[in-house]
Amino acid sequence: MSIAREIMKKIAYLLIIAALVVAFAFALVACNDNGSTDNSGNDNTMSDADYAAVKAAVEASSQKTSYGATVTEVADGVTTVTKANFYNTGRDRLIQTEYVSENADGSVAEKGFTVYIPGESNIFAEAVYEGESTLPSYSNFDNASGMILQEALTDSGLLSRDKVNDLFNKNNSFALTDGTKSSADGYTVYVFKFDNDEESGKATITVDGNGVLSAMELAYDDGSVLKAEYVYDLGAVPADVPTTSPAWYTAHPKAEQTA
């Protein structure tokens, strides 16, 4: 009987050890799963509602009265970074941009500055600098008869977000697939592929906690890239923006003035 008891004790001991191992394993799983389906850092498959949220965020950003964008374009080995601001306070509207284009080796190919004042003034000022030159090869401040706000916004690059909106336009027939989303620090990041047989690539769209577009990146399969970061509610035009002819030519002298 004593031998039988010893065997039973050993079996009982082994069963207890096994039970503890199983319990420990369940505890580890529980620690790694708090029941949330949208944890920070965890990607989740996008639903139709998520795609609709991206479209709504782009539309919400277009309702802002003033905003700025830093737009980066990469094409044919040249990277162009444009900083553009749209100030809109009642009847006073002004669009200011500056850009730098760099070659693949990091050297500056061109720099440019513009000021648009659509409306009664209808002013368009532009200066272009070649390479590393500190003096413009072209500078002009003049009346731009016939200029309309939409054209000025398009030229400035501030409507880069419309490239995202195009993905949801039925006329463009884009297929949107393989979508995932993740959330962190009050922002939601949506990543999905797009393809309409003419353009294809991957979109990365960041939406802030207020449901407004915060950043976008379209990485095309041909190697070109368009990305932008946005800020809103800029307030009044800064005092250092040259909005008159004397102020402009002080900042960007005419070519004949620099000879």
Disulfide bonds with the S-S distance in Angstrom:
none
